[in-house]
Amino acid sequence: MHVAHLSLADFRSYARAEVPLDPGVTAFTGPNGQGKTNLVEAVGYVATLASHRVAGDAPLVRLGAERAVIRASVVRDQRPTLVELELNPGRANRARINRSDNVRPRDVLGLLRTVLFAPEDLALVKGDPGERRRFLDELLVARAPRLAGVRQDYERVLKQRNALLKSAAMARRAGAKAQLSTLDVWDEHLARAGAELLAHRIDLVAALQPLVRSAYEELAPGGGPTRLEYRSSMGEGVPLSGGSVAAARSATEGGGARATGGPLAAALLGAMGAARKQELERGVTLVGPHRDELGLQLGELPAKGYASHGESWSYALALRLASYELLRADGGEPVLILDDVFAELDTRRRERLAELVAGGEQVLVTAAVPEDVPDALAGSRYSVANGEVDRIA
C-alpha cells in the first residue's frame, strides 16, 4: 500500500500543492514552519479522518478559504483508488471515491492505513488517559473500519445520557422533580455499544502486549520489560478476558440481541446502576469505555511519572511500532509517517528506529535539515520552503 499522488487545495498553508510520491522512503526537508508537517498531516487525515495535531477541522482550512480539499491516489495490490475529501468547518464534510459522490466520509476508512510517529506521541506515555484511549480506538478503526460506527454510536448515546443526567442534577438542585423515565433505556443503549467497544479494546491490548515488549527491547535493549494493562472504570472483578469477550461480541453483533445478553454489557449495566446516585448528583456518566485507562508499566513501575524522557520516547515508539506490526499481520502494509521524530531522539535510538522501519513499503519523513534523516532512510527527497514543494532527488 502506498500513496502515489497527493493533491491539496486550501489545506493549511497550501493554496495548491501537487506532490507525486514513490514507494520506499520520501523525505521532506526544510526550515520549521514551512509546511512539511502539513503534507504528512493530509496523508494521515485520509487514513483516519482526523488530524494528529488538532481536534477539529477549522485549523486545516487555509486562512480566508471556505473549505479545504485533499485528494490522494492510493495504490493497493497494484490497483489505484482516488480518494477525495472536502473539509467544510461548521458543515458536513464530503467524500468521493473514484469520482463517485454516493459515499460518506466514513466510507473512506480502510482505503489507506497509516502509522504516524510524531513529537505529540510523547503524550501517549506522559499525557492523560484520553490520549491512550484515542490511540486504542484509532487502531481499532484502522483494523476494522466498521468500528468507527460503533464509536459514533457510543458517543452519541453518551451525549444523550449526559444531557439527561445534567438536567436531572439541575432539577434536583432547584428542588424540582427530576425526569428520569428514559434513563433505563439510555442505560441499555450505552451498555450495548459500550460492551462491543470494550470487547474489541480488550482483544487489542492482548494482541499488542507481546509486540510492544519486543519493540521496546529493540529500541532500548535491557530496559524493560513493558506491560500493558486495561483498567476498566467498572472496577475490579469485571470479566475482561477470555470467553466473556467472545460472548460480548456475540451479544452485540448477533442481530439485535439485548444488551444484557453478554457479560460485559451486564457488567456495564450493573456498574451504572451502582453509580446512579453519584451520577445524578454530578450530572455525568461515570462508568464506561470513555472513562477507562490503558496502563503502561515499565518494570515494576508505571511509565507515567517514573520513566525518564528517553524511556518515555522509547515506550511511545514501541506502541507505534507494535501498531505497525499488527496492521501488517492483518494484511496490507500501512504507510509509515515519521514527522520530525529524529530530532527528538539520541543517536542510538535514531539509528535503531531507522533500521527498523527502512524496509517499509512507503515511509514518509519530515526533518528540518537533511542531516536529521538517517543514512538508512535513503530515497526520494523534497525541499519545502515558502509554500513550494520541490523535488531535489
PAPAMI-738093 format. One line per field, with one value per residue: residue number from 0; residue in one letter; x, y, z of N, C-alpha, C in turn. Coordinates in pm, whole numbers, plus 50000, padded with zeros to 5 digits. Layout:
! PAPAMI-738093
kemar	NUM/...;
zado	A/...;
npx	X/...;
npy	Y/...;
npz	Z/...;
capx	X/...;
capy	Y/...;
capz	Z/...;
cpx	X/...;
cpy	Y/...;
cpz	Z/...;
This chain:
! PAPAMI-738093
kemar	0/1/2/3/4/5/6/7/8/9/10/11/12/13/14/15/16/17/18/19/20/21/22/23/24/25/26/27/28/29/30/31/32/33/34/35/36/37/38/39/40/41/42/43/44/45/46/47/48/49/50/51/52/53/54/55/56/57/58/59/60/61/62/63/64/65/66/67/68/69/70/71/72/73/74/75/76/77/78/79/80/81/82/83/84/85/86/87/88/89/90/91/92/93/94/95/96/97/98/99/100/101/102/103/104/105/106/107/108/109/110/111/112/113/114/115/116/117/118/119/120/121/122/123/124/125/126/127/128/129/130/131/132/133/134/135/136/137/138/139/140/141/142/143/144/145/146/147/148/149/150/151/152/153/154/155/156/157/158/159/160/161/162/163/164/165/166/167/168/169/170/171/172/173/174/175/176/177/178/179/180/181/182/183/184/185/186/187/188/189/190/191/192/193/194/195/196/197/198/199/200/201/202/203/204/205/206/207/208/209/210/211/212/213/214/215/216/217/218/219/220/221/222/223/224/225/226/227/228/229/230/231/232/233/234/235/236/237/238/239/240/241/242/243/244/245/246/247/248/249/250/251/252/253/254/255/256/257/258/259/260/261/262/263/264/265/266/267/268/269/270/271/272/273/274/275/276/277/278/279/280/281/282/283/284/285/286/287/288/289/290/291/292/293/294/295/296/297/298/299/300/301/302/303/304/305/306/307/308/309/310/311/312/313/314/315/316/317/318/319/320/321/322/323/324/325/326/327/328/329/330/331/332/333/334/335/336/337/338/339/340/341/342/343/344/345/346/347/348/349/350/351/352/353/354/355/356/357/358/359/360/361/362/363/364/365/366/367/368/369/370/371/372/373/374/375/376/377/378/379/380/381/382/383/384/385/386/387/388/389/390/391/392;
zado	M/H/V/A/H/L/S/L/A/D/F/R/S/Y/A/R/A/E/V/P/L/D/P/G/V/T/A/F/T/G/P/N/G/Q/G/K/T/N/L/V/E/A/V/G/Y/V/A/T/L/A/S/H/R/V/A/G/D/A/P/L/V/R/L/G/A/E/R/A/V/I/R/A/S/V/V/R/D/Q/R/P/T/L/V/E/L/E/L/N/P/G/R/A/N/R/A/R/I/N/R/S/D/N/V/R/P/R/D/V/L/G/L/L/R/T/V/L/F/A/P/E/D/L/A/L/V/K/G/D/P/G/E/R/R/R/F/L/D/E/L/L/V/A/R/A/P/R/L/A/G/V/R/Q/D/Y/E/R/V/L/K/Q/R/N/A/L/L/K/S/A/A/M/A/R/R/A/G/A/K/A/Q/L/S/T/L/D/V/W/D/E/H/L/A/R/A/G/A/E/L/L/A/H/R/I/D/L/V/A/A/L/Q/P/L/V/R/S/A/Y/E/E/L/A/P/G/G/G/P/T/R/L/E/Y/R/S/S/M/G/E/G/V/P/L/S/G/G/S/V/A/A/A/R/S/A/T/E/G/G/G/A/R/A/T/G/G/P/L/A/A/A/L/L/G/A/M/G/A/A/R/K/Q/E/L/E/R/G/V/T/L/V/G/P/H/R/D/E/L/G/L/Q/L/G/E/L/P/A/K/G/Y/A/S/H/G/E/S/W/S/Y/A/L/A/L/R/L/A/S/Y/E/L/L/R/A/D/G/G/E/P/V/L/I/L/D/D/V/F/A/E/L/D/T/R/R/R/E/R/L/A/E/L/V/A/G/G/E/Q/V/L/V/T/A/A/V/P/E/D/V/P/D/A/L/A/G/S/R/Y/S/V/A/N/G/E/V/D/R/I/A;
npx	50085/50056/50081/50040/50008/49959/49732/49653/49424/49379/49448/49564/49865/49876/49774/49760/49887/50077/50192/50381/50441/50662/50693/50873/51120/51050/51161/51084/51231/51328/51319/51165/50813/50740/50570/50606/50507/50238/50192/50225/50038/49804/49803/49775/49521/49354/49361/49252/49052/49100/49311/49647/49729/49544/49212/48978/48842/48861/49115/49251/49180/49282/49363/49112/48988/48698/48675/48862/49043/49145/49315/49401/49582/49563/49741/49688/49763/49845/49638/49493/49321/49123/49091/48894/48852/48652/48674/48467/48435/48206/48003/47878/48131/48249/48285/48451/48496/48690/48573/48305/48011/47843/47899/47988/48195/48292/48307/48549/48738/48980/49063/49311/49581/49766/50058/50161/50434/50513/50621/50417/50351/50465/50281/50131/50246/50305/50081/49724/49462/49287/49441/49554/49326/49232/49439/49405/49144/49167/49342/49187/48984/49139/49206/48954/48730/48448/48410/48424/48165/48058/48195/48093/47822/47834/47936/47732/47511/47617/47638/47366/47278/47432/47329/47070/47126/47250/47045/46872/47024/47037/46768/46720/46883/46742/46523/46322/46136/46316/46320/46330/46244/46333/46588/46667/46639/46838/47053/47062/47114/47365/47514/47507/47644/47878/47976/48053/48256/48432/48495/48643/48855/48982/49064/49243/49443/49551/49660/49850/50030/50265/50395/50458/50634/50845/50920/51003/51226/51390/51442/51544/51749/51748/51609/51350/51106/50811/50463/50124/49811/49471/49244/48943/48674/48476/48577/48745/48713/48555/48459/48713/48842/48909/48639/48435/48472/48430/48166/48047/48088/47934/47682/47642/47674/47501/47261/47061/47032/46953/47111/47177/47258/47524/47817/47984/47820/47622/47773/47838/47581/47522/47723/47654/47411/47494/47635/47449/47331/47545/47603/47370/47396/47624/47576/47677/47802/47967/48085/48214/48352/48454/48573/48776/49113/49434/49686/50034/50309/50645/50888/50854/50709/50474/50485/50416/50511/50731/50909/51204/51286/51396/51322/51045/51009/51100/50904/50671/50737/50757/50489/50382/50534/50450/50184/50216/50324/50108/49908/50034/50034/49765/49733/49814/50030/50081/50124/50409/50469/50696/50714/50911/51054/51315/51481/51418/51533/51806/52129/52162/51898/51782/51917/51851/51570/51544/51660/51473/51243/51310/51258/50993/50697/50614/50755/50727/50898/50968/51189/51394/51646/51852/52047/51931/51798/51839/52104/52016/51768/51752/51641/51378/51380/51247/51239/51103/50974/50861/50598/50631/50688/50949/51105/51416/51576;
npy	49881/50220/50579/50734/50984/51310/51566/51897/52151/52462/52369/52393/52567/52568/52693/52562/52240/51990/51675/51422/51086/50820/50462/50326/50524/50863/51184/51494/51798/52102/52441/52497/52552/52580/52408/52131/51934/51972/51839/51560/51542/51571/51329/51151/51231/51139/50870/50847/51035/51244/51484/51461/51667/51868/51904/51967/52048/52309/52454/52336/52443/52676/53013/53244/53092/52893/52622/52314/52086/51755/51530/51203/50956/50628/50333/49995/49658/49691/49828/50137/50380/50663/50897/51149/51423/51667/51932/52099/52322/52359/52264/51970/51742/51624/51342/51159/50870/50740/50928/50904/51029/50915/50841/50829/51025/50843/50609/50611/50521/50273/50245/50359/50301/50418/50456/50675/50852/51103/51410/51465/51218/51161/51220/50991/50843/51024/51181/51246/51000/51006/51034/50784/50624/50723/50640/50359/50336/50452/50273/50043/50113/50139/49874/49753/49907/49932/49969/50235/50324/50204/50342/50601/50558/50495/50737/50912/50814/50842/51121/51192/51064/51192/51451/51411/51333/51566/51757/51645/51665/51943/52000/51877/52030/52262/52196/52069/51798/51538/51431/51114/50905/50793/50706/50441/50325/50459/50364/50093/50119/50242/50047/49839/49940/50015/49772/49632/49797/49788/49513/49480/49652/49522/49281/49395/49508/49276/49164/49355/49345/49150/49249/49516/49478/49344/49540/49750/49636/49617/49886/49983/49802/49573/49743/49700/49498/49575/49630/49610/49718/49690/49899/49907/50136/50028/49896/49643/49286/49270/49098/49075/48931/48637/48405/48587/48808/48712/48640/48887/49004/48835/48886/49155/49170/48994/49028/49199/49124/49161/49406/49298/49047/48971/48924/49149/49367/49328/49372/49643/49757/49690/49836/50098/50114/50091/50326/50523/50707/50877/50968/51113/51317/51447/51484/51351/51081/50818/50571/50344/50287/50539/50631/50466/50331/50284/50123/50171/49994/49989/49780/49740/49964/50231/50375/50643/50925/50802/50698/50791/51068/50965/50694/50721/50814/50589/50406/50520/50508/50231/50156/50257/50115/49857/49880/49909/49657/49496/49581/49514/49237/49190/49221/49404/49639/49920/50277/50435/50713/50950/51208/51465/51331/51234/51438/51449/51233/51049/50958/50675/50569/50694/50581/50313/50311/50394/50176/49980/50057/50100/49920/49947/49955/50210/50501/50803/51093/51374/51647/51903/51960/51807/51644/51536/51314/50977/50775/50522/50561/50613/50762/50920/51281/51588/51943/52182/52496/52828/52775/52613/52298/52117/51878/51726/51507;
npz	50000/49910/49877/49575/49467/49594/49638/49718/49814/49936/50187/50509/50495/50223/49917/49676/49601/49447/49470/49364/49464/49555/49606/49890/50065/50129/50188/50335/50360/50525/50659/50984/51013/50748/50618/50600/50778/50730/50490/50544/50741/50597/50453/50666/50748/50546/50602/50861/50902/51070/51235/51357/51507/51577/51719/51577/51245/51151/51177/50969/50730/50494/50578/50514/50323/50236/50244/50246/50037/50001/49801/49725/49561/49609/49617/49615/49619/49357/49244/49177/49377/49386/49631/49765/49974/50114/50324/50539/50761/51027/50876/50706/50616/50295/50074/49813/49616/49372/49200/49255/49407/49583/49856/50203/50426/50618/50475/50353/50528/50586/50324/50303/50515/50786/50993/51224/51346/51574/51738/51919/52015/52256/52446/52464/52661/52869/52887/52952/53032/52812/52582/52549/52525/52282/52114/52121/52010/51755/51637/51646/51461/51232/51189/51168/50998/51034/51301/51349/51332/51559/51759/51711/51764/52036/52141/52070/52218/52473/52491/52488/52720/52915/52890/52987/53251/53342/53325/53510/53745/53770/53807/54054/54221/54210/54353/54222/54067/53923/53584/53491/53339/53101/53148/53201/52950/52802/52945/52865/52591/52603/52733/52546/52313/52442/52543/52314/52211/52427/52436/52199/52247/52461/52343/52160/52323/52432/52199/52135/52345/52345/52119/52174/52386/52254/52063/52228/52348/52125/52074/52315/52448/52716/52880/52970/53145/52943/53015/52932/53054/53072/53222/53368/53419/53563/53774/53979/53930/53709/53412/53199/53003/52802/52753/52803/52643/52384/52418/52462/52214/52056/52159/52094/51822/51721/51573/51692/51957/52305/52518/52759/52702/52706/52911/52949/52878/53070/53298/53262/53279/53544/53679/53611/53740/54006/54029/53998/54185/54247/53991/53932/54113/54020/53754/53524/53324/53479/53444/53201/52866/52797/53022/53085/53121/52976/53113/53134/53203/53315/53386/53727/53774/53700/53375/53330/53495/53612/53421/53244/53021/52784/52810/52803/52544/52402/52478/52370/52098/52075/52107/51868/51677/51737/51663/51389/51319/51387/51208/50971/50994/50964/50698/50405/50402/50608/50544/50662/50867/50962/51146/51199/51394/51437/51527/51790/51912/52063/51927/51915/51943/51726/51505/51541/51519/51253/51119/51179/51041/50780/50572/50500/50290/50209/50332/50486/50563/50769/50823/50968/50867/50616/50731/50954/50873/50890/50746/50676/50572/50291/49985/49795/49782/49896/49891/50107/50121/50168/50088/49867/49715/49622/49424/49486/49464;
capx	50000/50128/50017/50113/49999/49886/49690/49591/49368/49343/49473/49668/49936/49885/49665/49762/50009/50071/50312/50391/50514/50709/50712/51001/51136/51047/51188/51057/51318/51319/51307/51039/50709/50727/50462/50640/50411/50106/50182/50201/49911/49698/49803/49716/49378/49285/49352/49183/48953/49134/49448/49721/49776/49432/49091/48875/48884/48874/49254/49306/49141/49369/49303/49040/48917/48577/48686/48989/49025/49258/49299/49512/49576/49611/49764/49688/49765/49867/49516/49481/49191/49129/49012/48882/48784/48626/48658/48378/48413/48073/47907/47917/48236/48205/48387/48432/48587/48691/48482/48166/47964/47749/47973/48004/48335/48328/48335/48690/48820/49024/49126/49452/49617/49894/50107/50228/50518/50526/50656/50298/50335/50510/50160/50081/50304/50302/49955/49610/49409/49221/49537/49571/49200/49229/49534/49340/49027/49211/49398/49072/48918/49230/49196/48816/48664/48310/48407/48400/48023/48037/48242/47998/47700/47861/47950/47600/47431/47679/47599/47225/47264/47488/47234/46961/47179/47276/46916/46821/47101/46995/46633/46732/46938/46637/46414/46218/46145/46393/46253/46425/46172/46404/46727/46692/46654/46973/47148/47074/47183/47507/47575/47522/47754/47999/48027/48125/48381/48517/48544/48747/48972/49049/49134/49354/49552/49615/49741/49962/50122/50397/50457/50516/50751/50952/50966/51078/51356/51468/51481/51618/51784/51769/51541/51212/51004/50691/50337/50002/49704/49345/49181/48805/48613/48381/48645/48796/48613/48479/48513/48785/48923/48858/48510/48344/48488/48359/48023/48004/48084/47819/47560/47627/47676/47417/47131/46960/47019/46951/47242/47204/47293/47665/47865/48037/47705/47559/47860/47820/47452/47533/47807/47577/47313/47562/47685/47342/47314/47656/47588/47263/47449/47727/47524/47766/47821/48093/48142/48205/48480/48505/48643/48874/49255/49536/49803/50163/50406/50783/50938/50754/50653/50403/50572/50382/50560/50852/51002/51282/51245/51436/51238/50911/51013/51110/50774/50579/50775/50722/50345/50360/50591/50361/50067/50259/50336/49974/49842/50099/49986/49628/49736/49815/50126/50044/50223/50474/50495/50787/50704/51005/51082/51457/51543/51385/51595/51951/52185/52137/51757/51757/51966/51777/51437/51559/51684/51351/51135/51362/51205/50850/50658/50626/50793/50731/50978/50991/51304/51432/51767/51877/52133/51849/51743/51946/52150/51938/51645/51783/51527/51342/51395/51179/51265/50978/51003/50778/50480/50667/50739/51033/51180/51559/51647;
capy	50000/50346/50695/50766/51128/51389/51696/51978/52281/52541/52292/52455/52678/52548/52726/52447/52159/51863/51604/51280/51010/50688/50365/50343/50638/51000/51278/51636/51874/52247/52508/52481/52648/52595/52325/51989/51853/51983/51738/51427/51551/51545/51185/51089/51262/51048/50739/50846/51142/51330/51534/51424/51791/51948/51825/51998/52070/52451/52497/52271/52521/52793/53139/53313/52996/52836/52478/52254/51961/51662/51418/51109/50833/50521/50210/49874/49541/49744/49892/50271/50433/50807/50937/51294/51469/51811/51971/52215/52351/52406/52192/51830/51714/51542/51248/51091/50759/50720/51028/50878/51112/50839/50784/50910/51031/50722/50501/50622/50450/50141/50251/50388/50283/50481/50461/50804/50885/51248/51455/51457/51082/51154/51226/50855/50796/51126/51255/51196/50874/51026/51012/50639/50572/50759/50551/50229/50341/50476/50148/49954/50151/50106/49729/49718/50037/49937/50009/50379/50337/50167/50458/50710/50521/50509/50879/50974/50775/50904/51262/51200/51025/51300/51563/51376/51340/51707/51824/51590/51724/52082/51999/51842/52145/52364/52144/52014/51654/51503/51345/51006/50791/50732/50676/50297/50299/50505/50271/49974/50158/50266/49918/49759/49996/50013/49635/49595/49873/49735/49381/49495/49712/49419/49195/49471/49518/49144/49146/49450/49319/49096/49331/49632/49432/49316/49665/49826/49571/49655/50027/50006/49668/49561/49849/49664/49470/49657/49557/49688/49674/49762/49927/49947/50226/49949/49843/49507/49181/49274/49000/49147/48846/48503/48384/48699/48896/48649/48647/49025/49027/48761/48953/49286/49156/48879/49055/49264/49069/49263/49438/49214/48914/48942/48959/49286/49456/49313/49439/49786/49793/49684/49946/50222/50112/50118/50464/50616/50817/50971/51029/51212/51431/51517/51514/51300/50935/50793/50442/50311/50295/50677/50659/50360/50369/50188/50138/50137/49962/49967/49711/49732/50097/50290/50459/50782/50978/50735/50675/50906/51121/50867/50575/50757/50815/50451/50342/50573/50450/50089/50147/50278/50002/49744/49905/49881/49512/49439/49610/49432/49099/49185/49227/49540/49714/50062/50380/50485/50857/50990/51354/51539/51245/51204/51546/51428/51111/51043/50893/50531/50543/50740/50481/50187/50328/50397/50039/49901/50097/50129/49829/49966/49977/50355/50571/50948/51151/51518/51686/52043/51961/51673/51565/51468/51191/50876/50718/50402/50601/50672/50758/51047/51398/51711/52064/52254/52633/52935/52721/52536/52163/52091/51752/51752/51382;
capz	50000/49913/49814/49452/49440/49694/49586/49822/49778/50055/50309/50591/50432/50078/49826/49588/49606/49375/49513/49327/49565/49516/49714/49957/50155/50079/50296/50312/50449/50513/50789/51056/50980/50603/50567/50586/50853/50666/50384/50601/50814/50499/50428/50784/50754/50454/50667/50989/50908/51183/51239/51477/51571/51629/51741/51478/51107/51116/51154/50850/50614/50478/50620/50408/50237/50296/50255/50201/49965/49995/49707/49733/49482/49696/49540/49698/49531/49222/49195/49234/49418/49410/49748/49774/50094/50120/50464/50548/50904/51060/50793/50685/50518/50182/50026/49684/49589/49227/49143/49293/49518/49665/49969/50323/50467/50691/50379/50313/50625/50542/50192/50332/50657/50819/51131/51228/51461/51581/51874/52005/52069/52396/52529/52486/52787/52973/52886/53030/52978/52684/52475/52530/52469/52140/52046/52104/51922/51617/51586/51623/51337/51123/51165/51132/50981/51081/51442/51355/51361/51699/51838/51696/51837/52179/52175/52057/52334/52592/52492/52527/52860/52996/52889/53079/53388/53376/53351/53636/53854/53784/53865/54196/54294/54217/54434/54136/54046/53804/53487/53466/53285/52988/53182/53185/52807/52764/53007/52781/52466/52633/52766/52425/52234/52523/52556/52192/52207/52533/52396/52098/52312/52541/52247/52101/52422/52439/52079/52137/52456/52309/52016/52241/52461/52159/52003/52329/52363/52008/52086/52440/52498/52860/52954/53005/53044/52943/53034/52911/53143/53050/53352/53347/53517/53642/53890/53974/53929/53585/53317/53095/52916/52778/52689/52818/52529/52272/52446/52440/52071/52005/52203/52032/51677/51684/51511/51774/52092/52410/52574/52875/52656/52723/53045/52957/52882/53201/53395/53245/53336/53690/53726/53600/53848/54133/54031/53959/54280/54229/53859/53940/54188/53942/53622/53421/53324/53548/53408/53059/52795/52792/53149/53108/53111/52935/53198/53075/53306/53275/53504/53834/53796/53587/53293/53353/53622/53657/53311/53202/52891/52683/52826/52758/52398/52355/52501/52270/51970/52079/52082/51725/51604/51759/51578/51252/51303/51394/51082/50868/51010/50915/50552/50354/50484/50618/50517/50783/50865/51069/51143/51284/51509/51460/51604/51931/51961/52067/51809/51914/51915/51590/51410/51557/51461/51108/51073/51196/50950/50645/50473/50478/50150/50190/50454/50465/50671/50769/50904/50944/50785/50560/50819/51055/50816/50897/50619/50644/50506/50161/49893/49733/49867/49858/49969/50135/50166/50113/50024/49748/49740/49505/49428/49470/49436;
cpx	50088/50045/50102/50111/49914/49858/49615/49538/49319/49352/49591/49733/49936/49758/49649/49892/49982/50201/50306/50480/50549/50698/50851/51003/51128/51064/51156/51141/51303/51302/51170/50939/50684/50623/50494/50536/50272/50086/50150/50075/49795/49689/49737/49566/49299/49264/49259/49066/48976/49279/49517/49764/49664/49307/48986/48932/48913/49020/49316/49274/49223/49294/49240/48964/48797/48590/48827/48958/49156/49224/49423/49485/49643/49623/49774/49674/49767/49742/49503/49336/49207/49034/49012/48801/48772/48593/48581/48350/48275/47963/47957/48031/48182/48320/48349/48535/48576/48583/48335/48129/47880/47821/47969/48152/48381/48362/48479/48780/48853/49089/49275/49473/49754/49929/50197/50305/50535/50568/50539/50281/50384/50391/50099/50129/50282/50168/49845/49552/49341/49312/49551/49442/49191/49323/49469/49229/49067/49272/49287/49007/49007/49222/49057/48736/48521/48301/48399/48254/47990/48080/48142/47868/47719/47866/47815/47513/47484/47638/47455/47207/47320/47394/47118/47007/47201/47146/46854/46892/47060/46857/46639/46783/46833/46516/46300/46238/46218/46313/46350/46361/46246/46546/46759/46713/46793/47080/47170/47147/47332/47579/47601/47640/47885/48060/48104/48257/48480/48576/48657/48873/49051/49127/49257/49471/49626/49705/49864/50071/50258/50469/50522/50641/50870/51008/51046/51217/51447/51522/51569/51652/51811/51693/51404/51204/50887/50569/50220/49891/49579/49272/49042/48756/48509/48446/48691/48681/48527/48540/48580/48868/48848/48722/48415/48353/48415/48208/47969/47992/47963/47690/47536/47624/47574/47278/47026/46940/47020/47090/47278/47246/47438/47713/47921/47923/47636/47641/47846/47687/47457/47614/47733/47470/47375/47606/47575/47327/47422/47646/47480/47309/47543/47682/47610/47779/47959/48157/48121/48341/48539/48580/48753/49016/49337/49659/49929/50264/50544/50855/50827/50678/50571/50496/50544/50429/50691/50954/51077/51232/51278/51352/51096/50904/51018/50976/50674/50609/50740/50573/50315/50416/50504/50235/50099/50265/50198/49898/49903/50048/49843/49623/49729/49903/50091/50159/50277/50504/50579/50796/50796/51041/51231/51528/51520/51463/51746/52000/52152/51993/51722/51797/51887/51637/51445/51580/51555/51246/51180/51301/51058/50817/50659/50651/50806/50795/50978/51107/51343/51553/51792/51959/52055/51788/51854/51979/52070/51811/51675/51662/51503/51351/51318/51225/51134/51014/50910/50657/50505/50726/50815/51110/51328/51635/51546;
cpy	50125/50456/50733/50915/51193/51526/51771/52109/52350/52459/52352/52572/52672/52593/52612/52371/52029/51789/51459/51208/50871/50592/50384/50469/50770/51093/51420/51715/52023/52309/52484/52589/52666/52502/52178/51901/51859/51875/51600/51426/51522/51397/51112/51114/51169/50911/50737/50943/51232/51374/51486/51547/51871/51862/51847/52025/52215/52494/52437/52349/52650/52921/53210/53222/52939/52686/52435/52123/51883/51553/51330/50989/50724/50393/50094/49754/49584/49806/50030/50306/50581/50842/51090/51331/51620/51847/52102/52246/52412/52341/52050/51822/51623/51454/51196/50980/50726/50802/51007/50963/51035/50767/50882/50920/50903/50606/50501/50538/50309/50141/50281/50368/50344/50452/50583/50821/51037/51288/51448/51320/51068/51159/51088/50800/50897/51198/51191/51071/50888/51003/50863/50573/50604/50670/50416/50235/50368/50350/50046/49985/50122/49958/49689/49847/50044/49982/50161/50406/50303/50282/50572/50682/50542/50657/50952/50942/50838/51051/51279/51166/51133/51421/51536/51385/51484/51780/51774/51650/51869/52091/51970/51961/52256/52318/52088/51864/51624/51408/51236/50885/50721/50688/50528/50260/50340/50416/50149/50005/50176/50136/49835/49808/49989/49876/49594/49668/49818/49600/49392/49559/49607/49324/49266/49480/49386/49120/49235/49411/49263/49181/49455/49592/49408/49446/49748/49766/49604/49797/50055/49872/49668/49661/49814/49587/49568/49567/49653/49630/49756/49775/49983/50040/50153/49888/49701/49406/49179/49175/49067/49058/48716/48501/48500/48794/48841/48657/48787/49053/48956/48833/49082/49277/49053/48913/49102/49203/49181/49284/49346/49073/48877/48988/49100/49387/49450/49383/49590/49833/49793/49799/50079/50229/50147/50264/50567/50733/50923/51042/51138/51336/51515/51551/51466/51148/50901/50658/50417/50328/50435/50715/50557/50412/50253/50214/50091/50116/49943/49908/49700/49863/50143/50381/50607/50825/50917/50715/50805/50955/51021/50741/50602/50759/50673/50380/50388/50514/50302/50068/50163/50162/49877/49758/49869/49730/49446/49461/49531/49288/49083/49180/49369/49629/49862/50154/50429/50634/50892/51142/51419/51461/51238/51314/51529/51312/51124/50957/50745/50500/50585/50633/50351/50198/50326/50256/49956/49932/50111/50040/49844/49995/50125/50420/50719/51013/51303/51548/51830/52053/51820/51584/51492/51338/51086/50817/50596/50434/50676/50660/50893/51160/51517/51824/52140/52391/52730/52882/52641/52402/52121/51962/51781/51624/51269;
cpz	50000/49848/49693/49421/49549/49634/49695/49763/49905/50183/50384/50517/50281/50006/49727/49609/49532/49402/49468/49428/49513/49633/49773/50041/50077/50198/50251/50411/50421/50650/50853/51013/50832/50541/50547/50655/50792/50561/50443/50686/50720/50466/50545/50793/50662/50520/50786/51000/51029/51170/51366/51557/51636/51636/51634/51341/51073/51093/51027/50722/50609/50512/50501/50315/50311/50320/50214/50132/49967/49895/49717/49643/49562/49614/49637/49606/49384/49161/49259/49270/49448/49524/49754/49898/50090/50265/50471/50694/50929/50978/50772/50583/50409/50136/49888/49674/49442/49158/49179/49414/49618/49780/50086/50356/50537/50598/50332/50404/50576/50406/50202/50481/50680/50965/51138/51359/51460/51722/51971/52069/52212/52491/52550/52619/52899/52986/52966/52963/52842/52565/52445/52479/52320/52060/52020/52001/51777/51557/51560/51488/51217/51088/51115/51119/51031/51226/51457/51387/51505/51790/51831/51770/51987/52220/52167/52180/52461/52603/52538/52675/52953/53002/52985/53224/53432/53408/53482/53755/53878/53846/54015/54275/54308/54298/54353/54120/53915/53716/53441/53398/53172/53023/53165/53039/52760/52825/52917/52651/52491/52662/52641/52341/52312/52535/52431/52182/52309/52494/52296/52157/52389/52451/52191/52198/52434/52318/52079/52237/52414/52205/52076/52317/52368/52099/52103/52349/52244/52022/52207/52503/52648/52943/53005/53135/53052/52969/53012/52997/53116/53183/53328/53457/53601/53764/53873/53976/53804/53486/53197/53006/52889/52713/52701/52701/52409/52294/52423/52292/52010/52038/52128/51881/51628/51639/51608/51911/52195/52468/52689/52834/52674/52858/53055/52961/53016/53309/53385/53305/53489/53747/53717/53710/53982/54144/54011/54056/54261/54094/53860/54016/54102/53801/53508/53435/53375/53514/53259/52992/52790/52919/53176/53084/53058/53020/53127/53187/53244/53396/53605/53854/53677/53508/53317/53491/53668/53544/53279/53066/52780/52690/52777/52606/52343/52369/52395/52132/51963/52054/51933/51643/51620/51674/51433/51227/51304/51263/50967/50874/50959/50763/50502/50439/50490/50577/50651/50767/50987/51066/51245/51410/51539/51538/51753/51994/51970/51950/51802/51880/51772/51489/51419/51496/51308/51052/51078/51091/50805/50537/50444/50332/50115/50325/50419/50587/50657/50863/50869/50853/50734/50651/50928/51003/50814/50760/50578/50568/50377/50070/49830/49834/49808/49950/49985/50191/50095/50035/49899/49788/49614/49524/49401/49443/49424;
